[in-house]
Amino acid sequence: MEYFNATWVDFFIRYLHVLSGFMWIGLLWYFNFVQIPVAKNLPAELKPAIGKHIAPKALFWFRWAALATIVFGLLLAWRSGYLVNALGLGLTEGGDVQQTAIGIGMWLGLIMAFNVWFIIWPNQKRALGIVEASDEAKAASARTAMLASRLNTALSIPMLYAMVSAQNLY
């Protein structure tokens, strides 16, 4: 009896994709539904704790969970044989509605991961003082990061729906 085969490899990759996705979207929603609204009302003496201790650690896990989700998702799509059709939104030869749904989710996830690494993180580094920036640049960066994060929050709903619905189309 074979105990280690491709089915178990695919199961493990799917598990890591879902686990890292939970962490990514969970932190995204934490930032937008908890940290940002609560931070506005914190007493001034408590606000430095967020910028110096909580946000940098949360952003570490946030950005690496985003990358892991994308890597494991693409690896799973490749191993399952639908990567090209899904990225082509099922419009390629041999594509179908299931690949259209998963492809929409994949593209939304790729856009969101781009926002994490190339918009949110660089701006958060300035806003939190991890890299040198003037007070004006910090304020502008904080707003840019927040807006990109809000966009990701809005995109997360159709992304999750597309990913889940693709599994139930047949």
Secondary structure by P-SEA (a helix, b strand, c coil): cccccaaaaaaaaaaaaaaaaaaaaaaaaaaaccaaaaaaaccccaaaaaacccaaaaaaaaaaaaaaaaaaaaaaaaaaccaaaaaaccccccccaaaaaaaaaaaaaaaaaaaacccaaaaaaaaaccccccaaaaaaaaaaaaaaaaaaaaaaaaaaaaaaaaaccc
